[in-house]
Amino acid sequence: MSNPEVEWLRRAQNGDDEAFGYLVEQYQKPVYNLCYRMLGSDSQEAEDAAQETFWRAYQAIKRYDPSRSFVTWLLSIAAHYCIDQQRKRRLPITELDEILEETAPDVNIPNPERTMSQSEHQQAIQSLLQTLAPQDRAAVVLRYWYEFSEEEISRALNLSTSAVKSRLHRARLKLAQEWQASQADEAYEERMHA
């Protein structure tokens, strides 16, 4: 965490709304992206969840422990809120769509073929993520898109580190099986239409 950020956090904890506004500006994209991935590709629902996350963070900022990573603390609030929303709906959590956009190379030259391929790949990943249980999806997103360590994930999701390792292992196996099945289905469809 940079020194200016430490100062903004200290000021926000002392009730400075402008400082908290600065923190919102700094972290609105990662919070929105996490909510978007976890709740599916409904941008309005993700926006609402991001706003609720910041509202909850604002209410709890005085209890934030500066020895912890602020982004880990903030994203754990978002992840827990999204998991709760999914449980209320009794629908699987979706988490990974815009992640590929963030990790895709930033090339200024338009390439319609690459753009179409990325979009199809994002949709495939989004569908695969929907097959995972809510906490498994949260663990996968935090690990592979936000590069959280297993210890950070365990703190964010209130799980033991061994439970996180187990969830990540199971999730990877399930995603691999689902991916292989989808590729086999795709190959079959191509043979049928050839």
C-alpha positions as CSV (number, residue, x, y, z in Angstrom):
1,M,0.0,0.0,0.0
2,S,1.4,3.4,-1.0
3,N,2.0,6.1,1.6
4,P,-0.7,8.4,0.1
5,E,-3.2,5.6,0.4
6,V,-2.3,5.0,4.0
7,E,-3.1,8.6,4.6
8,W,-6.4,8.4,2.8
9,L,-7.3,5.3,4.8
10,R,-6.4,7.1,8.1
11,R,-8.4,10.1,7.1
12,A,-11.4,8.0,6.1
13,Q,-11.2,6.1,9.5
14,N,-11.4,9.5,11.2
15,G,-14.6,10.4,9.4
16,D,-13.3,12.3,6.3
17,D,-15.9,11.6,3.6
18,E,-13.7,13.1,0.9
19,A,-11.0,10.5,1.8
20,F,-13.5,7.7,1.6
21,G,-14.6,9.1,-1.8
22,Y,-11.0,8.8,-2.9
23,L,-10.9,5.2,-1.9
24,V,-14.2,4.5,-3.7
25,E,-12.6,6.0,-6.9
26,Q,-9.5,3.9,-6.5
27,Y,-11.3,0.6,-5.9
28,Q,-14.6,0.9,-7.8
29,K,-13.4,-1.1,-10.8
30,P,-12.1,-4.2,-8.9
31,V,-15.2,-4.2,-6.7
32,Y,-17.5,-3.9,-9.6
33,N,-15.7,-6.6,-11.6
34,L,-15.8,-9.0,-8.7
35,C,-19.5,-8.4,-8.2
36,Y,-20.1,-8.8,-12.0
37,R,-18.3,-12.1,-12.0
38,M,-20.0,-13.4,-9.0
39,L,-23.5,-12.3,-9.9
40,G,-23.5,-13.0,-13.6
41,S,-23.4,-10.7,-16.5
42,D,-26.1,-8.3,-15.1
43,S,-24.4,-5.0,-15.0
44,Q,-27.2,-3.3,-13.0
45,E,-27.1,-6.0,-10.3
46,A,-23.3,-5.7,-10.2
47,E,-23.5,-1.9,-9.8
48,D,-26.0,-2.3,-7.0
49,A,-23.8,-4.9,-5.3
50,A,-20.7,-2.6,-5.6
51,Q,-22.6,0.3,-4.1
52,E,-23.8,-1.9,-1.2
53,T,-20.2,-3.1,-0.7
54,F,-18.9,0.5,-0.4
55,W,-21.8,1.4,1.9
56,R,-20.9,-1.5,4.1
57,A,-17.2,-0.6,4.0
58,Y,-18.1,3.0,4.9
59,Q,-20.1,1.8,7.9
60,A,-17.3,-0.5,9.0
61,I,-14.2,1.6,8.1
62,K,-13.5,2.4,11.8
63,R,-13.1,-1.3,12.4
64,Y,-10.7,-1.8,9.5
65,D,-7.4,-3.1,10.7
66,P,-4.6,-1.2,8.9
67,S,-2.2,-4.1,9.3
68,R,-4.4,-6.0,6.8
69,S,-4.5,-5.3,3.0
70,F,-7.3,-2.8,2.4
71,V,-8.2,-4.3,-1.0
72,T,-8.4,-7.8,0.6
73,W,-10.7,-6.4,3.2
74,L,-12.9,-4.6,0.7
75,L,-13.1,-7.5,-1.8
76,S,-14.0,-9.8,1.1
77,I,-17.0,-7.5,1.9
78,A,-18.0,-7.7,-1.8
79,A,-17.6,-11.5,-2.0
80,H,-19.6,-12.1,1.1
81,Y,-22.4,-9.8,0.0
82,C,-22.5,-11.5,-3.4
83,I,-22.6,-15.0,-1.8
84,D,-25.5,-13.9,0.4
85,Q,-27.3,-12.5,-2.7
86,Q,-26.8,-15.8,-4.5
87,R,-28.1,-17.8,-1.5
88,K,-31.2,-15.7,-1.4
89,R,-31.8,-16.4,-5.1
90,R,-30.7,-20.0,-4.8
91,L,-28.9,-19.6,-8.1
92,P,-25.3,-20.5,-8.7
93,I,-22.8,-17.6,-8.4
94,T,-21.1,-16.5,-11.6
95,E,-17.8,-14.8,-11.4
96,L,-15.3,-14.7,-14.3
97,D,-16.5,-12.8,-17.3
98,E,-14.7,-9.5,-17.4
99,I,-11.5,-11.0,-16.1
100,L,-10.3,-11.9,-19.5
101,E,-10.7,-8.3,-20.6
102,E,-8.4,-7.2,-17.7
103,T,-5.8,-9.8,-18.6
104,A,-6.0,-9.5,-22.4
105,P,-3.2,-7.6,-24.0
106,D,-3.9,-3.9,-24.5
107,V,-3.5,-3.4,-28.3
108,N,-4.6,-0.2,-29.8
109,I,-5.1,-1.6,-33.3
110,P,-8.7,-2.9,-33.7
111,N,-8.8,-6.5,-34.5
112,P,-12.4,-7.8,-35.0
113,E,-11.4,-11.4,-35.2
114,R,-9.5,-11.2,-31.8
115,T,-12.4,-9.2,-30.3
116,M,-14.9,-11.9,-31.3
117,S,-12.7,-14.7,-30.1
118,Q,-12.2,-13.0,-26.7
119,S,-15.9,-12.5,-26.3
120,E,-16.7,-16.1,-27.1
121,H,-13.9,-17.2,-24.7
122,Q,-15.3,-14.9,-22.0
123,Q,-18.8,-16.4,-22.4
124,A,-17.4,-19.9,-22.2
125,I,-15.5,-19.1,-19.0
126,Q,-18.6,-17.4,-17.5
127,S,-20.7,-20.6,-18.3
128,L,-18.0,-22.8,-16.7
129,L,-17.9,-20.7,-13.6
130,Q,-21.7,-21.1,-13.1
131,T,-21.2,-24.8,-12.6
132,L,-19.2,-24.1,-9.4
133,A,-20.6,-23.7,-5.9
134,P,-20.6,-20.0,-4.6
135,Q,-17.6,-20.2,-2.3
136,D,-15.6,-22.3,-4.9
137,R,-16.3,-19.6,-7.5
138,A,-15.3,-16.9,-5.1
139,A,-12.0,-18.7,-4.3
140,V,-11.2,-19.2,-8.0
141,V,-11.9,-15.6,-8.9
142,L,-9.9,-14.3,-6.0
143,R,-7.0,-16.6,-6.8
144,Y,-6.7,-16.4,-10.5
145,W,-8.0,-12.9,-11.3
146,Y,-7.0,-11.0,-8.2
147,E,-3.9,-13.1,-7.5
148,F,-4.8,-13.5,-3.8
149,S,-2.7,-16.0,-1.9
150,E,-4.4,-18.9,-0.2
151,E,-4.1,-17.2,3.1
152,E,-5.7,-14.0,1.8
153,I,-8.6,-16.1,0.3
154,S,-9.0,-17.9,3.6
155,R,-9.3,-14.5,5.5
156,A,-11.6,-13.1,2.8
157,L,-14.0,-16.1,2.8
158,N,-13.6,-17.0,6.5
159,L,-12.3,-20.5,5.6
160,S,-9.2,-22.4,6.8
161,T,-6.3,-22.4,4.4
162,S,-6.6,-26.1,4.0
163,A,-10.3,-25.6,3.0
164,V,-9.3,-23.0,0.5
165,K,-6.7,-25.5,-1.0
166,S,-9.3,-28.2,-1.2
167,R,-11.9,-25.9,-2.8
168,L,-9.4,-24.7,-5.4
169,H,-8.4,-28.2,-6.2
170,R,-12.0,-29.4,-6.6
171,A,-12.9,-26.4,-8.6
172,R,-10.0,-26.8,-11.0
173,L,-10.9,-30.5,-11.5
174,K,-14.6,-29.6,-12.1
175,L,-13.7,-26.8,-14.5
176,A,-11.3,-29.0,-16.4
177,Q,-14.0,-31.7,-16.7
178,E,-16.6,-29.2,-17.8
179,W,-14.2,-27.7,-20.3
180,Q,-13.4,-31.1,-21.8
181,A,-17.1,-31.9,-22.1
182,S,-17.8,-28.6,-23.8
183,Q,-15.0,-29.1,-26.3
184,A,-16.3,-32.6,-27.1
185,D,-19.8,-31.2,-27.6
186,E,-18.4,-28.4,-29.9
187,A,-16.3,-30.9,-31.9
188,Y,-19.5,-33.1,-32.3
189,E,-21.5,-30.1,-33.5
190,E,-18.8,-29.2,-36.0
191,R,-18.7,-32.7,-37.4
192,M,-22.5,-32.7,-37.7
193,H,-22.5,-29.4,-39.7
194,A,-19.6,-30.3,-41.9
